[in-house]
């Protein structure tokens, strides 16, 4: 095949926009990868398939340049037989995947050039943040006060939007490394035939590897999948960032230096059982055990490597007496190490940690120890021994060795302990009520707890929290629900006892609405021995519990009532004493997904901002330190978008040195799949937290109330417009289910969690993730913009002064600017011409037009008003990187969308769905879902 035939990446122009000259390496990479893929397709599937794929590619790019009509492209693809369609779908899915890979490499390449050229630190880096902090001339006492209890915690969850198989990701990494190797090679070496052959083999492997899983992911698979990111990047990056942050703070404000790590990853996988029946006691044990195995395995391996490296002889150096005692206690009597005290000491440390692993896990990861010694009780005991080694090295001029692997291991033990990451528990408040009602009835305390009003419930629960006796015996005859919930909590208690309080740091209450919702969890924690009503050994009286209770406010109504609820909870003396004994820290979780589904993009975002302002005031009044936990997803409709901008756009006082954020689905792989990306994303999260805590980032001056009142008005207008479509338009749910692949998503094997909380056909019953995912597939992206255009247009109402007021807010207010910027990203990914093809799947013609006409009108308003407020002449004027990405990737989406619509039509028209072609149609639909999600990158 000639290069012209297989050149799949003529991306120099798109829509009349000239590509930046600095993008030439990116275009070359895409051209190279496309050419190799084309050669593989031709070799493996024949010249006729390659010709079909290539002609489809040419038409897709001609369409993007407005040289052909979309209807003709759709008709051509719609006429393909199911097997030919399969070839095209697979080819363009791989094109999209390889374009993403090239794009990531180009970002990496540009950052490297930026560093080499000595350009100023990039926004979101710790270096740039400390320049801002230095310019602010902060007082050390202020820094110490604001960063007390500092915590930045990305919390991985198993929410199912990652469509790629682990096997595919592995081949992607192989190709990435090959391109990197070529970039590092000397001139002339890039044409090495061996390198080209290796790339060809990798792409061949990719082509012959199935994109789809044969079966749905199990919870154990999700646990293991999340853990691979520790070896991939987190073991390297988390300790490095903590060390850099500690060093930078101590240099500037020695009295405010941190004595513990700030960046601490967390997890929900295996503890989040809200709507997931697969999260059982065994799942909690599996998650905690695998996490501990991962942490202990890492520490043990590092100790053995240190043993090999620290070969100093006491014939040449003099260790400290403490180090000598540590070596003598190792039970290492090998004559070959008699003069090597560090090696003997490290063998002893390894043996003690191996004994810890044996106690916790029942086995030892890696090589067995040389002797059986006493296990460490806590990570602090291990850290003390490592500190002894560190101090001794520095006495004989080996500080450089202490600052290398040993320093990294010490930071790793501080960050990961024996538990690796805190495993949160989560369950719905309705389940707690049902379980506790059963326990109270069994114990004869209250025959009908559900019938009590709130005041009587609180009185009963407070009474239970004052006594130590449990409600039920271990052998009590309980329902499956109650027994399962108690077993889960017992398993969590076992992990806390085995691994320490960091193993299960928080219990999140979904749909929390009242004081009793919080106290019910406290009683259940007491039931399994985690909460002690009054520990007599403590210097401070009152209840104690190693697990914090975190109410989660999700709907717009719950967010509006959040401050009132938290005030009432903290107003209970017994609960307030519990918080006081936990360092006066109260965590509150905020839900982005359900609030958006409830009231739309602008209304949900403003409800969250208002809730945070009110919660900050409650915390100030009650004398507690507020820690907010943001339940964000990957897409803008679920709180997604650049983390740095989102954190800096928080209300004053809402960050306060502490922040937890969920990381979900495809976002985890995108952020943490490799050290460079993990470093960039985690550093941005920490940097933004420091800035939002120590600097004035709101920008509204001393009187923000007029701006708040304006947004109150806009949010009400936006919610009214959104609800008029989603909740009040007759037949809207039928339209949504016909025009998007929501039903087909349930068949895609991408997660263990069911797509709905309960059986039902309403929007309320549907989980937010498939709701957003489906709109993304149809390129409507409704959750990220609908209602905002109506709100802005109706408020401005043609008044130039009002438009100028919005423009001023856009300039001054980071929250408003970030909210609109994120909406602009979504609008740029929306394509209503493609969406019209999906709308054709709605059988009722009147319903089809009634809904789609509203979508079209609101989309026009939203684009028009966004550009008017920002002053830009086009979408993504503020984000040229994403504009380039869309130029590069979206032509590959065109065939996938048209074929998805055609396959959906064929499947829904089929009477039986049992023939061989019907199975291939179903598989083609799943492949298009995979390919579109890959190209969009943040689909759920």
N, C-alpha and C positions, 0 to 999 in steps of 0.2 A: 504494500500500500504506500502511496506517496504521502509525504507529510501534509500536503494540502488536503488530502482526503480525510486524514485522521486528526487534523488540527481542530480540537474541540474548544478552543479558548480564545477566539478573536475578540478580546474584551477591551480594545482600545477606545471604543466609543460606546456610549449607551444613552439613548434618548437625546443625542446631540451634546452630551456633556463630555468634554475631553478628560481622559484619565490623567492623574498627576504623574509627572515624569518619575517621581520617586517610587512609583508603583511598578516600574518596569521589571524588577526581580519577581514580583508577585505574578505578573502576567506570564513571565517565562516559566515559573514553577507550575502554574495551572496548565500552560501549553504542554509542558513536558509530561506531567502526570496524565493529562488527557490523551496525549499521543500514545503513551505506554498502555493505558487502559484500552484505547482503540485497537492497538496491536493484539492485546490479549483477547479482546472480544472477537476479532477476526480469526485468530488462531483457534479459539475454543468453540465458537458458535458458527463460524462460516462467514464468507464475504457478504452473503445476502443479509444476514443479521446486522453486520457492521454497516452496510449500505443503508439499511432502515434506520439504524440509530443515528448515523451521520446526517442523513437527510432530515430527520426529526430535529436534530440539534441546529442545523442551518435554519430551518423554519422557525424554531423558537427564538433564535437571535434576530432573525428578520422581523418577527412579530414585535420584539422589544424595541426595534428601531422603526416601528410603524410602517414597515415595507409590505406587510401582508395583513390580511384580515384574520382576526381571531376565530371567526366562525369557520373559515376554511381549514385552519389548523385543527380545530375541534372535530370537524367532520372527517378529516383524514385519519386522525387517531381513533375516532369512534368506529371506523370501518375495519380496524384491525381485528383479526381473530384473537382468541384469548391467549394463545401461546406466543404469538408475535407481540402482543401487549406485554406479556411477562418479560420478554427480552428487553423491551424499551424501558419498562419500569425499573428493572434491575440495573440497567446501564445508567440511567439518570440518577438513581439513588446513589450509585458509586461515584458518578461525576460530582454530586453535591458533597459527598463525604470527602472526596479528595480536594475540592475547592475550599472546604472548611480547613482542612489540614494545611493547605498552602497559605491561607489567610493567617492562621495562627503563627506559622513560621515567619511570615512577613512582619507581624507585630513584634515578634521576638527579635528579628533582625533590625528593625527600626529602633527598638529600645537599646540594643547593643551599640548601634552607631551613635545614638544620642549620648550614651555614657562615654564612648571613646572620644567624641568631639568636645567633651567637657561642657555640655550645655547645662543650664540651670536644672536643679532637681525637678523631676516631674511631679505634678499635682498628685497627691495620694501616696507619695513616698514619705517615709519617716524623715528623710533629710529635708524635704520641703516643709514638712510640718514643724520641725524644730527651728527652721529659719523664721517661720511665722511666730512661734512661741518666743524666740529670742527677741524679736522686734517688739513684742508686747511687754517686755520687762516685768515679768510676773514675779510676785513675791513668793518666797519659798513656803511660807505658812499657808498661802492660798493654794499652792500646788499640792502640798501635803494634805490639806483638808479635802480638796476636790477629788484627789486620786486615792483617798482611803477606801479600801475595798475594791480597787479597780479590777474590772473583769471584762474581757472581750471573748465571747464564746460563740463560735459558729456550731450549730447543732444539726447534725445530719439526720434526715428522716427518710423513710422508705416510700414516700408518696410517689406513685407510679407514673412518671413522665419520661424516664430514661428508656429510650427505645432500642439503643444499641446493645448488642451482646458483648460480653466481656472479651470473647474471642475476636470480634471485629476491632475492638479498642486495642487489643494487643498487636494486631497487624498494622493498625494506624501508627502506633508508636514505633514500630519497626521502620515504616516508611519515613516517618518524621526524623528518626535518627540517621537514615541514609541521606536525606537532604541536608541535615546539619553537617554531616561528615563531608559532603561535597562543598558546603560553604567554607569549611575550615581548610580545605585542601589548597595546595599551591596551584598557581596558574598552569593549565595544561593537564592537571590530574583529574579535572572534572570529567574528562572524556574517557576515563579508564573503563575498558570493556568489562572488567570484573565487577565494577560498581554498577554499570548499566544492567548487567545480568542479574545482580542481586536485587535491584529495583524491579526488574521484570518478574522475578520469582515472587517478590512480595505482593505485587499487584495481581499476579496469577492466583496466589493464595487467597487474596481478598475476593476475587471473582468467583472462586470455587467454594467459598465459605458461605453457608446460609445466613442471610440477614436476620431471619426470624427464629425465635426459640420454638422448639417443638411443644413445650409445656410451660404453663404459667410459673413464674418465679415463686418459690416457697420462701417462707420467712427466713429459714436457715440460709438460703442463698442470698437474701438481702443483707443479712448480718455479715456474711463473709465478703460480699461485694463491697460493703462500706469499709471493711477493715483493710482492704488492699491499698487504700489511699494513704495509709500510714507508711507502709513500705515505699510507696511510689513517691511521696513527697513530705508528709507531715512529720515524720521522725527527723527529717533534716531541717525543715523550715521553721516549725514551731519553736524549738529551743533556740534557734538562731535569732529569731525576732525578739523573743523574750530577753535574750542576752543583750541585744543591741538596745532595746528599750531601757533596760535596767542601767546600762552603761551611760546612755545619753542623759537620763534623768539624774543620775548621781553626779555626773560632771557639772550639771547646771545648778541643781538644787540638792546638795548632799544631805541636808536634813530631811528632805522629802523623798529620799530614795526608796525604791520598792524592795521589800524583803521577800517577795514571792512572785511567781510568774503571773502575768496579766492575761496572756493568750492561752485559753484552756478549751479545747474542743469538747463537744458533748454529743449525745446521741439519743434518738427516740426509738431506734430500731430494736424491737424486742420488748419495749416498755410501753409503747403507744397502742393501747387496746381499744380506743374509741372507734367503734364500728369495725374492728378487725378481730374476728373470732379466733384467728390463729395465734394471737398473743396470749399464751397460757403461762402457767408457772414454769413449765419446761422451757418455753421460749425465753423467759427472763433469765433462767439459769444458763441457757445456751449463750445468750448475748453477753452476759457478764463474764462467763468462763472464757469465751473466745476472746473477749477484750483483754482479760487478764493474761491469757496465753500470749497474745500479741505483744503486750507491754513487757511481760517478764522475759519472753523470748528475745526481744530487742535488747533489754538490759544485759541478759546473760551473754549474748553474742558480743556485745561491746566490751564486757569485762574480759572475755577471752582474747579479744583483739588487743586490748590494753595490756594484758599479760604478755603477749608477744612483743609489744612495742617497748614496754618499760623494763628493759633488760639491764639496767644499771647495776654495777657490782659494788658491794660495800668495801671492796679492796681499793676502789677509786673514789668513792663518795661516802659521806657519813649521813645516814638518814636520821630522822628525829627518834627519840626514845618511843614516842607513840607509834610511829610506823614500825619500829622493831617489834614492839609488843603485838601489833596487828599481824605481823609476819609470823611471830612465834605461835600465835593462837590459830594458825591456819591448818595445823596438822599435816603440813606438806614437808615430808622428811626426805625428799629426793636429794641425793648428793649433788646432782647436776645443778640444783638451784640453791645450794647452801649459801652462796655469796650474793644471791639476787633477792634482796628483801622485798622489792616491789612485786616481783612475780609471785613470791610466796604469799604476800599479803593479798594480792588480787585473786589467787587461787582460793584463799580462805573466804574472801568476800563472795566469790562465785559459788562456793559450796553452801554458804549461808543462804544466798538468794535461791539456789537450787532447792534447798530445804523448804524455803517459803513456797516455791512453786509446787513442790510435792504436797505440801499441806493444803494449798488452795485448789490446785488442779488435779491432784492425784498422779501427776507425772511431771517430768522435767523437759521443757523444750530444749532441743539441741543436745550436745554431748553431756554425758553424766558427770557429776562432780567427782573430784579425786577422793573425797571423804564425806562422811555424814556429820554435819555440824548443826548447831542450833539455828532455827530459822529466824529471820528478821520479823519483828512484830509489826513494824510500820516502815514506810519509806523513809521517815526521818532517821531511823537507825542506820539504814543503808547510806543515806546522805552524810551522816556523821563519819562513817568509815571512809567514804570518798573524800571528805574534807581533810581527814588525817593524811591521806595520800597526797592531796594537793599541797597542804602546808609543808610537808616534808620535801617535796620536789623543789619548792621555792627556796629552801635553805641551802641548797648546793647548786644554785644557778640554773635549775631546770624549769624555770617559770614558763618558758616557751612550750614545754611539754605539758605542763599543767593547764595551759590556755588552749590546748588543742583538743584531742579526743576526750580527755578526762573532763574538761569544762563542758563539752557538749553532752556527755553522759550525765553530769550533775544536773544540767538544765533539763534533760529529758526525764530524769527521775522526779524532779520537782514538778514538771508539767503533767506527766503521765502516771506517776506513782506506780502502784501495782495493778491499778484498775483501768488504765488507758484513758477512758473518757467517762464522764458522768452520764449514767443512763437514767433519763427521766421516766417517770410513770405518768400515764394520762388515761383518764376515763371520763365518761359523760356524767354530769350531775344526776341525771335521771336514774342511772344504774346505781349510784351510791345510795340514793333514796330508797330504791327497791330493796337493795341488799340489807341496809341498816334496818328497814322496817321488819324484815324477816328475822334478823338477829334479836331485835328488841322484843318481838313477839315470842320467839323461842325462849328467851330468858325470863319472860313474864314481866318485863318492865313496862311495855306498852303494847296492847293488843292491836292497835291500828294507828301506827305512826303517820301514815299518809293522810289520815283524816284531821290531823292537828293543824292549827293555823301556825303562822310563822313564829309568833311570840312563844307559844307553848312548845314548839319544836326546839327553839333556842334554849329555853329553860331546861328541857329534858337533856339536851346534848351537853350543856354546861355541867349539869349534875353528873353525867357519865364521865366527863373529863376530869372530875375531881377525885375519882376513885380508881384504884389500880386493878380491881378484879375484872377479868374478861367477861364478856356477855355469854359466850358459848364454850362448851368443852370441845377438845379436838375431835371427838367422835360424834359430835352433834349431827343429827339427820337434817341436812339442809338441801335446798334446791340446787340444781346444777349451777345456776347463775351465782348464788351466794357462795357455794363451795369453791367455784372457780376463782371468784374475786379474792376470797380469803387466801387461797393457795398462791395466787400471784403475789399478794402482799407478804405472805410468809417467805416466799422465794426472795423477794426484794430485801426483807429483813436479814435473811441468811447472808446475802451478798454484802450488806453493810457490815455485818459482824466479821466476815471473812476478809474484806478488802478495805474497810474503812468507810467513813461517812461520805467521802467523795464519790463512792461507787453509785449511789442513788441520791443525788442532791436535791431533786425537786419532784413534787407531785402536782401535775397540772389538771385543773378541773375544767373540762369543756362545758360550755353553756352555763357558766356560773352566774347566778342571778340574785343570790341572797346570802345572808349570814349563815343560815342553816346549811347551805351547799358547802360552805367552807368547814363548818364544825363537823359535818358528817364525815368528811375525810379525816379530820383529826381523831374522831372516835375510832375509825377503822384502823388508823395507824397505831392507836393505843391497843387495839385488839390483838395485833401481832407483835406487840412489844417494842415498837419503834418510838412511840411517844410515852414518856414517863410523866405522870401527873405532877410529881414533886420529888426530884432526885435529892435525897438527904445528904449525899456526898458533895453536892454543889455549893459553892459560896453564895450563889444567888438563888433564892427560893422560886418556886413556880415550875410550870411544865417545861420539859425539854424534848426536843426531837431533832435528830440529825437531818431529817428530810423537810425541806421547806414546802409550804403549801402555796401554789400559784393559781389564783383565779384567772380564767381565760374569758375575755369578753369578745364576742364574735360578731353579732349582728349590729346594725346601726343603733337599734334601741338599747341593746346591752351596753354598747360603747357610751351612749348618752347617759346611762345610769351608772357607769362604772365607778365614778368618784363617790357617788352616794353609797354604793354597795361597799366599797373599801372603807369608807368612813364608818359605816355601821359595823363592819367586821373588826376594825381596830378599836372601836368603842366598847367591845367586849373585854372586860379586864383580864379574863383568863387567856384569851387569844393574844391580847397585847403583851402579857407576860411571856408568852411563848415566843413572840417576835423579839422581845427584849433579850431573851436568852439565846437568840440567834444573831446577836450583834445589831439589833434594830434594823434589819434589812427585810423589806417586803418586796417580793417579786410579783409583778402583774404581767400577764401575757395578753397581747393584743392580736386579734385575728384579722387578717387582710382579705381572705378569700370569701368568707360568708358575708362580710359586710359589703363587699363589692357586688356579690350576687343578689344581695338584698336591696341595695339602693343605687348601684351604679358607681362609676369611677370617681367622679368629683365628690359626690356625697359621702362615699366611704372614706376617701382620703381626708376630707375635712372632719368627718366624725372622729377619725383616729387622732388628728391634730388636737381637736377640742378635748378629747378624752385625756390625752397626755397633759395638756395644760391644767386640766382639773385635777388629775392625779398628782401632779407636781405640787399643787397647792395643798392637797390633802396630806401629802408626805411632810411638807414644811410645817403644817399646823399640828400634826400628830408627832413630830419629832422622830420620824423614821427615814431611812435612806431607801428611796425608791429605785428598784431595778426593773427596767422594762424588757420584756422578751417579745420580739417581733416575729410573728408567724407569717413570714413572707414566702412567696413562691417564686418560680422562675420568671413568669410573665408579669408585665406591668399590671394586668388585671388582677393579679394576686400579690401585689406589693413588690414586684420585681423591678429591675432597673439597676443602674450603677450603685453599688453599696456606698461608695465614698460620698456621692452627692446626697443619697437618701439619709445617711447618718448626720451629715452636716446640716440638713434641712429640718432636723428635729426641733421641737419648741425649746425655749430656754429652760434649763434645768432637767430636761427629760432624759439626757444621757448620763450626766453626773458620774462619769468615770466607769460606768458599768453598762454593758449591752449584751444581750443574747439575741441571735438571729437564726432562724431555721434555714437550712440549705437543703434543697430538694431536687430529686430527679436528675435531669440532664445537666443542671447547674453544677452538681457535685463533680462530675467528670470534667466539665469545662473549666472549673476553678482549681481543682486539686489533682488533676491527672498527672501533672509533672511539676517538679520543684519550682521552675521559673514562674509558671502561672500561679502556683500556690503562694509563692512569696509575694507576688504582685497583689493578689487579692487579699491575703491576710494582712499585709502591710497597709493597704488602703483602709481596711476595716479598723485597724488599730490607730492609724493616723487620723482618720475622721473622728474617732471617739475622743482622742486627745483634743482636737480642735473644738469639737462641739462642747466639751467639758470646760475648757480653759479660756475660750475666746467667745466674744459675742458674735454669733453666726446668724442671728435672726434678721438683723438689718432693718427693723421697723422703728427703732428709736424708743423714746420713753413712753410713748402713747400708742400701743399697737391696737387698741380697741376699735378704732374706725376700720382698720383692715380686717379685723376679725368679724365685725358686723357685716362688712361687704361680703365676706366669704360665707357667712351664715345665709345671706340672701341667695348667693349663687348656688350653694349646695342644695337649698330647698328647691330652687328652680330645676336644677339638674336631676334631683331625685324624682321630682314630679314627671319630668319628661321620660326618664328611664322606666319608671313604674307604669306609665301610660302604655308603653310598648310591651314590656316584659310581663307585667302582672295583670294588666287590664285589657289588653287586646285579645278578643275572643279568638281561639285557635292558635295562639302564639306557640304553645308547647308542641302542638302538632306540626307547625311550620318548622320549628327548631329540630324536631326529631326526624323530619323528612329531608331537610336541607343540609344537615350535617351528618357525619358518620358516628354519631353518638352511640347508636346500637352496636355498630361494628367495633368500636373501641373496646367494648366489654370482652370481645373475643381475642384481643391482642394480649399476648403473654408478657406483660411488662410489670406486673406487681402482684403481691399477695392480697392486697386490700380490695374488697368489693367496691364496685363503682358507685353504689348508693348506700346510704346509711340504713335504709329500710326499704321494703317493697313499696312501690308507689310510682305514679306517673307525673308528679308535680315537680316544678323547679326546686321547691324547698327540699324535696327528698333526695335530689341529686347532689353528689359531692361537687365541690367547687372545681376540683381538678379536671374531671371529664367535661364539665361545663365549659371551662376556658379552653381546654384542649380541642374540643369540637369546633368552637368558633375559629380557632387558629387554622385548623385543617381547611375550613371553607373560606379562609382568607377574609373573614369579616371582622374578627378581633373585637367584637362588640364590647366585652368587659373592660377594654382599655380606653374607651372614648365616648361611648353613647351617653347622651344627655348633656355633655359639657358644652357643645356648640349652641344648643337651645338656651342654656343658662346664660352664656356670655352674650349672645345676640339679643335676648329679651332684656337683659339688664342694661346693655348699652343703648338699645333702642334708637340707634342713629345719632346719639349725642356725642359729638367729638370730645367734650370734656370728660365724659364717662370713659370713653376709650382711652384717653390720655391717663386717666387714673389707673386703669388696668396696666397700661404700659409702664407706668411708674412703679407699680407693685412688682411687675416682672423684672425690672432692673434692680430693685432693692431687696426683694424678699426671696431668699434661696428656696424656701418651701414652694412658693408659687411658681418660681422658675423651673424647679425640678419636676413638679407635677405636670406642667405644660410640656417640658422637654420629653418626659416619658410618654406622654400622650402623642407627641409628634413622632416618636419612634414607632408607636403602634400604628398610627395613621399611614406612615410610610410603608409599612408591611401589609396594610390593608389593600385589597384589590377588588373593587366592587364589580368590575367587568368579569373577573373570574367567579366572584360570588354569585353573579347572575346565572352562571352555569349550574351551580349547586341549587339555586332557587328553582330551577326547572324540574327538580326532583319532587317538588311539592305538587301533589296531584290536583288539589283544589285550586283552580286558576285564580278565582277571586281572592282567596286567602293568600296565594303566592304574591300577588301584586300589592295587596293591602299591607303586608309586612315589609316587603322589599322596597316599596315606595317610601315608607317611613325611614328605613335604613339609608336609602340613597339621599334623602333630603337632609337627614341629620349628619351624615358624613360630609356633605357639602358645607353645611353650617360650621361643623367642627374644624374643617381645614381652613375655611375662610376666616373664622374668628381667631384661630390659632396664629395665622400669619399676620393678622391685623394687630394682635396684642404683642407679638414678638418683634414685629417690624421686619421679618425675614421675607424674602421673595420666593422661597421654596421650602418644602419640608426638609428637615435634616441639615439646614444651613449651619446649625450649631454642632453638628456631629458628622464631619466629613468622613471619618473612619467607617461609620455605619453606612453612609451613603455609598462609599466604595464597595463595602461588603455586599450591599444589595445589588449593585451593578454586576458584581462578579457571580453571585449565587442564584439570583432569581430567574435568569433564563432557564436554568436547569429545572426549576419548579414547574414551568409551564406544562410540559408533557405529563408530569405526574398528576397535576390537578385535573387535566382533561381526562386522563385515563381513570382516575379515581371516580369521577362523576360517571363515566361510562360503565365501570364495573359495578358501582352502586346501583345504577339503573338496571343492569342485567340481573343482578342478584335479587333485587326487589321485584322484578317482573317474573322471576322464576317461580314455577308452581311447586316444585318439589325440593330443589336444592340438594339433590343426592347424586347426580351424575358426575363423571370425571371433570367435565368442563366447569360444573358448578363449584367443585372444590378448588379448581384453579382460579376461578373468579374470586372466591373468598380469600385465597392466598394473595392474589393481586391487590385486593383492597388493603390487606394488612401491609403489604410491601409499600403501597403508596403512602399509607399513614406513616410508616417508618421513614420513607424518603423525605416527605414533606417536613416532618418533625426535625429530621437531621438538618435540612437546609434552613429552616426558620431558627433553629438553635435554642430558642426558649419557648417551647410550645405549651407548657403547662405550669 
